[in-house]
Amino acid sequence: MEEIVSHFFEPLPLGKLTLPNRLVMAPMTRSRAKGGVQTPLAADYYGQRAGAGLIITEGTQPCVIGQGYIDTPGVHTPEQVEAWRRVTDAVHERQGRIFVQIMHSGRIGHPSLYPDGALPLAPSAVASGGRMYTPEGMLDHPTPRAMDLEDIARAVEDHISAAKCAMDAGFDGVELHGANGYLIHQFLADNTNLRTDAYGGSVDNRIRFAVEVAQAVSDAIGPERVGIRLSPANTTNGIEESDSAALYEALIRALAPLNLAYVHLMEFGGRDITKLIRREWPGVLILNPHATGEEAAVTPEAAEEVLAEGLCDAVSIGSLWLANPDLPARIKAGGPYNTPDPETFYGGDHRGYTDYPTLDG
């Protein structure tokens, strides 16, 4: 394991932070925030994992209409900010670093989630074709309401407001969720964005919303506190991109002058696009490696491989962090690793959340 340790445990400057290692905890939805407010258990959960070079939280809605699933946290009310403050305090007390992932779900939502029963919003009135779990059981995603220019401006403001709330909650920064078929990704993809105005049609128009959000949030809290997650060619949530290489090359070139803290790439479309983004992006690149596009969990060996090749500066790992709160220590020791329990991934109590054992017991 000596070679693995030598790559993982090199410090990494990121914005105004210095990460002590290159093992990033990937954002993972846990659906334990009743009413959109994190519980004290969340402080335990994230605090246990403060040994990560950087923690990126579960997807967190910036506004009511941005919610896409039940029991996901928000970061737009005083109560939510206070609850997140307990989390950031727990991480910082253990010398950790934590960014909140701001996730506006766009069309991946349902009227049952919203007090006024409104339709979810999206670039165009195109349904995902998928279903979601609601308090009434499994229901189809409805056809969303196409956003007008006022809605788009409000969505940008919602991201700004959520980022400011995140700063009030003590986060070190925010990650904009531009991946996995949520709102920013819906503007990028040509099967979900059928607009004929300045936000649709050409590649330059389809990247406009992503760049505007990144610019606005950077202006509000500082670019060194802002990252963005992308997943080129990802078909999750009914997304189809006909021009992924050209699309992401243009997007990365437009984002480069903003001097963001990082780009976080969820690999889905093959290694060629990863290499393209690595060439074009001048800053820190965090990679969640899936060279074949498969959803298999990232292993320490796969993480070491992409670091050794210079494909990225840090690696994000998901389920291994979920089940191994002391993951850096286990990698140093060469294992063993706890096995994640899928039955406890979403919802529930402390079981499968804060009760995974550490090497020291």
C-alpha positions in Angstrom: 0.0 0.0 0.0 3.0 2.4 0.1 2.5 3.6 -3.4 -1.2 4.4 -2.7 -0.4 6.2 0.5 2.2 8.4 -1.3 -0.4 9.7 -3.8 -3.4 10.0 -1.5 -1.6 11.9 1.3 0.0 14.7 -0.6 -1.4 18.1 0.5 -3.5 19.9 -2.1 -4.1 23.7 -2.2 -7.8 24.4 -3.0 -8.9 28.0 -2.9 -7.7 29.4 0.4 -7.7 25.9 1.9 -5.0 23.3 2.0 -6.4 19.8 1.9 -4.3 17.4 4.0 -5.1 14.5 1.6 -6.7 13.9 -1.8 -9.5 11.7 -0.6 -12.8 13.6 -1.1 -16.1 12.4 0.4 -18.6 12.5 -2.5 -22.1 13.9 -2.1 -24.5 11.1 -1.1 -28.2 11.6 -0.5 -29.3 10.1 2.9 -32.9 11.4 3.2 -32.9 11.8 6.9 -33.7 15.6 7.1 -37.3 15.7 8.2 -39.0 18.8 7.0 -35.8 19.8 5.2 -33.9 20.3 8.5 -30.8 18.3 9.4 -31.0 16.4 12.7 -28.2 16.2 15.3 -27.4 12.8 13.9 -26.1 14.6 10.8 -23.5 16.4 12.9 -22.3 13.0 14.1 -22.3 11.5 10.6 -20.2 14.3 9.0 -18.1 14.8 12.1 -17.0 11.2 12.0 -15.8 11.7 8.5 -13.8 14.9 9.1 -10.6 13.0 8.1 -11.5 13.5 4.5 -9.5 16.0 2.5 -12.8 17.6 1.7 -16.4 16.6 2.6 -19.0 17.5 0.0 -22.5 17.2 1.6 -25.6 15.5 0.2 -27.5 17.5 -2.3 -29.2 20.4 -0.6 -32.1 22.5 -2.1 -31.6 26.2 -2.4 -35.4 27.0 -2.3 -38.7 25.2 -1.8 -39.3 24.6 -5.5 -35.7 23.2 -5.8 -36.5 20.1 -3.7 -36.5 16.8 -5.6 -36.9 14.1 -3.0 -38.5 13.7 0.5 -36.5 14.4 3.6 -33.6 16.1 1.8 -32.1 19.2 3.5 -32.4 22.8 2.5 -30.2 25.7 3.1 -32.6 28.6 2.7 -34.3 29.2 6.1 -32.9 30.2 9.5 -33.8 26.9 11.0 -32.0 25.0 8.2 -28.9 27.3 8.6 -28.9 26.7 12.4 -29.1 22.9 11.9 -26.2 23.0 9.3 -24.2 25.1 11.8 -24.1 22.1 14.2 -22.8 20.0 11.3 -20.0 22.4 10.3 -19.0 23.0 13.9 -18.7 19.2 14.3 -16.5 18.9 11.2 -14.3 22.0 12.1 -13.8 20.8 15.7 -12.1 17.8 14.1 -10.0 20.0 11.8 -12.1 19.0 8.7 -13.2 21.0 5.7 -16.8 20.9 4.3 -18.6 22.3 1.2 -22.4 22.1 0.8 -23.7 20.8 -2.5 -26.4 23.2 -3.7 -28.8 21.1 -5.8 -31.8 22.5 -7.6 -33.6 19.5 -8.9 -35.6 21.2 -11.7 -38.0 18.8 -13.3 -37.0 16.0 -10.9 -39.6 16.9 -8.3 -43.3 16.6 -7.6 -46.2 18.8 -6.4 -46.5 16.7 -3.3 -43.2 18.1 -2.1 -44.3 21.8 -2.2 -46.8 23.5 0.1 -48.6 25.2 -2.8 -48.8 22.0 -4.9 -46.9 23.7 -7.8 -45.4 22.0 -10.7 -41.6 21.6 -10.7 -39.7 24.0 -13.0 -37.4 23.2 -15.9 -36.0 24.8 -19.0 -38.7 23.2 -21.1 -42.0 21.4 -20.5 -40.5 17.9 -21.0 -41.2 15.2 -18.5 -38.4 12.9 -17.3 -40.3 9.7 -17.8 -39.2 8.6 -14.4 -40.9 8.0 -11.0 -40.2 9.1 -7.5 -41.0 8.0 -4.0 -43.5 10.4 -2.3 -45.5 10.4 0.9 -48.3 8.9 -1.3 -46.0 6.2 -2.7 -44.4 5.9 -6.1 -45.7 8.5 -8.5 -44.7 9.6 -12.0 -42.7 12.8 -12.4 -45.1 15.3 -13.9 -44.5 17.4 -17.0 -42.7 20.5 -15.5 -43.6 24.1 -16.1 -41.2 25.7 -18.6 -39.3 28.6 -16.9 -39.8 32.1 -18.2 -37.0 34.7 -17.9 -38.3 35.8 -14.5 -38.1 32.2 -13.3 -34.6 31.9 -14.5 -33.5 35.1 -12.8 -35.2 34.0 -9.6 -33.3 30.6 -9.8 -30.0 32.5 -10.1 -31.0 34.6 -7.1 -32.0 31.4 -5.2 -28.5 30.0 -5.7 -26.9 33.3 -4.5 -29.1 33.3 -1.4 -28.4 29.7 -0.6 -24.7 30.3 -0.9 -24.9 33.2 1.5 -26.9 31.0 3.9 -24.2 28.4 3.6 -21.6 30.9 4.6 -23.8 31.9 7.6 -23.9 28.2 8.5 -20.1 28.0 8.6 -19.4 26.0 5.4 -16.0 26.4 3.8 -17.7 26.7 0.4 -20.4 25.4 -1.9 -20.6 23.0 -4.8 -23.0 23.8 -7.6 -24.7 20.6 -8.8 -24.5 20.7 -12.6 -24.7 16.9 -13.0 -27.0 13.9 -12.8 -30.0 15.4 -14.7 -30.9 18.2 -12.3 -31.6 21.8 -13.2 -28.3 23.1 -14.4 -27.8 19.8 -16.3 -31.3 20.2 -17.8 -30.2 23.5 -19.3 -27.1 21.9 -20.8 -28.7 18.9 -22.4 -30.5 19.3 -25.8 -33.3 16.8 -25.0 -34.4 18.7 -21.9 -33.7 22.2 -23.2 -35.9 22.9 -26.2 -35.8 26.7 -25.8 -35.5 29.1 -28.7 -34.4 32.1 -26.7 -30.9 33.1 -25.3 -30.9 30.0 -23.0 -31.5 27.3 -25.7 -30.5 26.0 -29.1 -26.8 26.5 -29.6 -24.1 25.2 -27.2 -23.2 28.8 -26.2 -26.9 29.4 -25.2 -27.3 26.1 -23.4 -24.2 26.7 -21.2 -25.5 30.2 -20.3 -27.4 29.3 -17.2 -24.6 27.3 -15.7 -22.1 30.1 -16.3 -24.5 32.7 -14.9 -25.1 30.8 -11.7 -21.4 30.1 -11.3 -20.5 33.8 -11.9 -23.3 35.1 -9.6 -22.4 32.8 -6.7 -18.7 33.5 -7.1 -19.4 37.3 -7.0 -21.5 36.7 -3.8 -19.1 34.6 -1.7 -15.8 34.5 -3.6 -14.7 32.1 -6.4 -12.3 30.3 -4.1 -15.4 29.1 -2.2 -17.2 27.7 -5.2 -16.9 24.4 -7.0 -19.1 22.8 -9.7 -20.0 19.2 -10.3 -20.5 18.0 -13.9 -21.2 14.6 -15.4 -20.8 14.6 -19.2 -23.0 12.2 -21.2 -24.7 11.1 -18.0 -28.1 9.6 -18.9 -29.5 9.7 -15.3 -33.0 11.2 -14.9 -33.7 10.9 -18.6 -30.9 13.1 -19.9 -29.5 12.8 -23.4 -26.7 14.9 -24.9 -26.0 14.7 -28.6 -22.9 16.8 -28.4 -21.2 16.1 -25.1 -17.6 16.8 -26.2 -18.3 20.1 -27.8 -20.8 21.1 -25.0 -18.3 20.5 -22.1 -15.3 21.9 -23.9 -17.3 25.2 -24.3 -18.5 25.1 -20.7 -15.1 24.5 -19.3 -13.6 27.3 -21.4 -16.4 29.7 -20.2 -15.9 28.7 -16.5 -12.1 28.9 -16.6 -11.8 32.7 -16.2 -14.0 32.6 -13.1 -11.1 30.9 -11.1 -13.5 28.5 -9.3 -12.1 26.4 -6.5 -12.6 23.2 -8.5 -14.5 21.2 -11.1 -15.8 17.9 -9.7 -16.3 15.5 -12.6 -18.4 12.4 -12.3 -17.1 10.2 -15.0 -19.8 8.7 -17.2 -19.1 9.4 -20.8 -15.8 7.7 -21.1 -12.2 8.6 -20.4 -11.8 10.8 -23.6 -14.0 13.5 -22.2 -12.2 13.3 -18.9 -8.9 13.9 -20.7 -10.5 16.8 -22.7 -11.6 18.5 -19.5 -8.3 17.9 -17.8 -6.6 19.7 -20.7 -9.0 22.6 -20.7 -9.5 23.2 -17.0 -6.6 25.2 -15.5 -7.6 24.6 -11.8 -8.2 21.7 -9.4 -10.0 18.8 -10.9 -11.7 16.3 -8.6 -12.6 13.0 -10.3 -15.2 10.3 -9.4 -13.7 7.7 -11.7 -15.9 5.4 -13.8 -13.9 4.7 -16.9 -16.5 2.4 -18.4 -19.5 4.5 -17.4 -20.6 1.8 -14.9 -21.9 2.6 -11.4 -19.6 0.3 -9.5 -18.2 1.8 -6.3 -14.9 3.5 -6.5 -12.1 1.5 -5.0 -8.8 2.7 -3.5 -7.0 1.0 -6.4 -9.1 2.8 -9.0 -8.6 6.1 -7.2 -4.8 5.6 -7.0 -4.7 4.8 -10.7 -6.2 8.1 -11.8 -4.1 10.1 -9.4 -0.9 8.3 -10.6 -1.8 9.0 -14.2 -2.3 12.7 -13.4 -5.9 12.6 -14.6 -7.0 14.6 -11.6 -5.8 16.3 -8.4 -8.1 14.5 -6.0 -10.5 11.6 -6.1 -14.1 11.6 -4.7 -15.3 8.3 -3.2 -18.9 7.5 -2.3 -20.1 4.4 -0.6 -16.7 3.5 0.9 -16.9 6.8 2.8 -20.5 6.0 3.8 -19.4 2.7 5.5 -15.9 3.6 6.6 -15.8 6.9 8.6 -12.1 6.4 9.1 -11.4 5.7 5.4 -7.9 7.4 5.3 -6.7 5.2 8.2 -8.1 2.1 6.6 -6.3 2.9 3.3 -3.1 3.5 5.2 -3.5 0.1 6.9 -4.5 -1.6 3.6 -8.0 -2.4 4.9 -10.1 -4.1 5.9 -13.2 -2.1 4.8 -16.7 -2.2 6.1 -19.4 -3.2 3.6 -22.1 -0.7 3.0 -25.7 -1.8 3.7 -28.0 -0.6 0.9 -31.0 -1.2 3.1 -30.0 1.8 5.2 -28.8 4.2 2.5 -32.0 6.3 2.5 -34.1 7.3 5.5 -34.2 5.7 8.9 -32.2 6.4 12.0 -28.6 5.9 13.2 -28.4 2.4 11.7 -26.3 2.4 8.6 -25.6 6.1 9.3 -23.5 6.7 12.3 -22.9 3.2 13.6 -20.3 1.9 11.2 -17.3 0.8 13.3 -13.8 2.3 13.0 -10.5 0.3 13.0 -9.9 1.3 16.6 -13.4 0.2 17.6 
